[in-house]
Amino acid sequence: MSGARAAMKKILVVEDEASIRLNLTLMLKGEGYTVDSAENGRAGIEHAKSFAPDLIVSDVMMPELDGFGMLEALRADPRFVDTPFIFLTALNDRSSMRRGMNLGADDFLNKPFTRDELIEAVNSRLKRYESTARSLAERLVAGNDELRRWYRQSLTGAEPERPLAFAETAGMTGKMAVATVLFADIRNFTTYSERLTAGQIAELLNAYFEAVCQPIVRNGGRIAKLIGDGIMVVFEARDGDGDDNHARRAIRAGLGIVLAASKFGDWFKQHFDLGELPEFATGVGIHTGDLMEVRIGPPGAEDLTVVGDSVNVASRLEGQTKELGWPVVASVSAVSMAGSMVSTGESRQLELRGRNAPIEAMEVIGIGAAEGAPEGPIEVPASVRAALAENAQMAGRAAKAALSETLRIITSDLTRALAAGRPLQVKGYRVVKKIGEGGMSNVFLAERETDGTQVALKILNARPSDDKQLLQRFIQESALISDIDHPNVVKIYDKGFTDDYAYIAMEYFTGGSLKDVIAGGLTPRQALSLLAQAAAALAEIHRLGIVHRDVKPANMMLSADGTMVLADFGIAKRTEGSMERTVHGEFFGTPYYISPEQANGKPASARSDIYSLGIIFYEMLMNQRPYRGDSIVELISQHVHAPIPRLPQALEDYQVLLDGMMAKDPAERLQSADDVLVAIDRVWTQIALRANTAQSRD
């Protein structure tokens, strides 16, 4: 091994004879290795924990703790389970060698030995370790092409017949055993990938896996497969498990993964300023059942993996976590085997793809601690870290390639379909007709095939010049609305990618928009009632940190029962993080309803939405907009400089409310949508009192 390469390796020498210890240290340093030393086994353990050596050279017979005792203690620590270990011994007997090998020693050097013998043994063991680590990485990590296909399938929503690399193969052999499988991956990973570079994706995955592998290793899990942002772990029966069986350990690890991912979210926010995108979270599926470990593939290139229905079930259960809103979903078989220490929430009968009968799944919310379980951080073995790093690099490249491929398909196929007048094919929906068109999307009336429910199907209208920006805004819209559950805010039923399109399926409104209603005329009381509903919608989204930025009548829909619903969050933005300044000469929103601060190129805030709502209120009362101009520049100038319009005497009860919403200076405006609701209540009360007084006089 060359000096340059050796300099990257750290060797711990453990020897009680000071002269021998010094001689070993000098020989190894002469080869370029970084060397630390300890005088006995007990000190060697402490040095190993702080020094983290790549290889250990140790004497056997030492005071306080001999080499065998040190090796046994180190092999029980997950950090050193596969660290190469060479014994130096004058005990030239087979029983001592056999004892050392049984404890996990890699080689023996008989004293006395020459410098060349020492260096040859060290170099040989390090090379073998590197080869083993590479082999493990190749076994754990799916190939780049396979990963790219996996991401394409997850983007399009076309679930593979079998999860990646889990398909059973004819002619396989192996021993069946009952074990527990855990499958976990990052929610919204595709969304993050669109915003990050390949290098940033690799950095994200490296840090994430380092965090979530802690509870896996602590609970005795064995990583069986890495698939981009996904990880499959097998928990098997161990001697001495007792009540802490493999199902219980898997559930404890699953909850630990969710907790680690939650804490990891802080790191994620600090490193990547993704603003309005969803919070970092992970989903975990767990199932207990029969497994078989097999070698699959042509002779000489076999892949060691686990197969069986349990693998598929765990993967499918993980896929249900987001829809159910349960971070950890476990089958009844896993929960039952884990025992009464497991705390559960709801349970559901789930129809899983590839299974004829439904499976009962449970929400796992807690579990008791295991007696004697290791506490504190546990270092992931170096060989596994190597596999994680390789997987992260490949995942970064594959995810970006898949996104690029998906965007190309979306752009070309949607354009061709619309130009040719062909009916759109979106799995799960029957498209009826086109009902709207916007800058970034087309909207279609569609029927959900499962129950015939009418939905508004918004489909991305990507252009080659700004694919990335449009996709980002489209993903952003679905992410924002998914957080909201309010009667005055549009509901999302479904979202995703098909083979051809990116889509959002949302409520369809038979009553048209507020724009249509205004054209038909409104009484002041009707206008005030609709204003209250719009303010309630804004209060809810502002509470969640969302600024709509395009409040206008066309984005306020009416349901069959007359309920007003706020829609179209395509340019909405969360207020957390940095807020982009609007470029002068450009603006978000519609010129008739834009706030003075937006017109001046300043960031939009919740008070900007309130200004737009004031414009709409005037329009509902007067059946005309307050400001008009021969050009956009003239119109915008009026928003900035023109006085607030005065209402006629018959509508004077509403002037104070209008002034509070349309103040030019945001600081003088009603400060929140809740304040608008309070002001509306005052107007109602004032009108009611006047009516009661007039009635009393009569």
C-alpha angles and dihedrals in degrees: 000000000000121000092244092054093041090055088069092058127082122210127192117208116200113188132140096209105084095207093051091044091053093046092051091048093051094047093051094044088051087062091053099259123140106238136196125178141203133190101225144005096271092052089043091061092053092047091049091054093051100034099041095207125205090216136012126214112192143172117233105217109056136142124259093013125012126218094264092055092047093049092049091051093047094048088055089059112082090220092065105031092114104022108131111253126195121189122212110205145162088198099102096183131118096231093059092047091048091049091051093048091048089054091051106268115157102202145357128222115195117221126272099044134163128243091250092052091052095048092045091052093048094047092046094052094046092050091049090049092051090049091050091049091051091049091051091049091051090049095047100040123072115228121265095251091047091050092049090052090048092054092045089054092048091048094050096041090235099137112209119246088248128014113266115286092356098094116125115240129210115253096025119149132196146117120284118227138166111250140146122253123204122194121187136171141164117272116231091012091145089055091051092046091057090058100041133069120242089256092051091049089053091049090049094050094045092054093041095051091045087058100043095043089067095075090039094056093039091057097045099256122159117216106230101174142005117205110180104283092356128090130192118203130186123208113197135185114275132196109263095019093131110170091344092084128172094268092053092047091049092052091047089051091048093054088045090054091052091049092047090049090050091053090042088060089077090056089047093054093047094050102038122040098206094151111190100023122113122283116268111264141149135216126218130198121190131187135168120212147099119330135179125202110212145163112240128188142046120324111283093018102062120153116217109220143141124251138181142098091287090067092053093046093051090049093049092047090054088052089059096055097090096045092048094041091230116130092203120036117183132178119245089247091061095044093047093051092046089058137208095326088078118092115208137187125193126356130210140186104236129198104218124193113254094026125099096205129048119253125221112236131184136206108241113210105164150350137199121257120263117243112250093007113157115259131208129028119334120202115232112237113266093239091057091046088055090053091047092052092049091048092049093053093048093045092053092054094042096048093051092047091050092049092049091050092048093050091050091053093045092050098047102037098046092048092050094045094052093044092051095043091236118159112256119243113215115167112246095017138080109215111221106179145324112270105170147010133204141171095275105020150025120228123216134186107236140169123229106238095217097060109358094249112162113237137177105240111204111197124192114252098204121187123201091237096060107015095136095048094048094047090049092053092044092052089044092055094054092044092052097048093044088068093058131083109173133129091235096049123076116258125228116218099180142349138183147093128299123195087274111020147037109226147175120203111205142158117306116218120211093188095068122223135312087254089066092046093051090052089058093051132252135221117235090251091052090048091051092048092051090046090055091053092048091049090050089054092050091047089056097048092043089052087059092049096255124138112197097204094190107062107162138135093262089061094052111083130196122222124211092267093051098258113150114228127191113226144166107064093174094126098026116126139198114240095220116103126008118345117216118234115236111246113244110258091028131074143172117240134032120306094231091058104029118127122240092246092053090047088055092052096256124137118275119244137179087275089059089061089050091054090052089049089054090055089052092049091054089048091051091051098042102026089231137077118261096229130042134169144174090242139023090249091055092046093051091046090059091054088056102039112014117098121251106273119251119236120226118263092260089063099039091118088072099048098090091050091049092048090051092055099039101045108139093223111064089215090062094046126093099281100221143013087250087060088053090054091050090050090049089052090053090053091049090049093047093050092045093050092049090050091049091049092050091048091051091052091051 
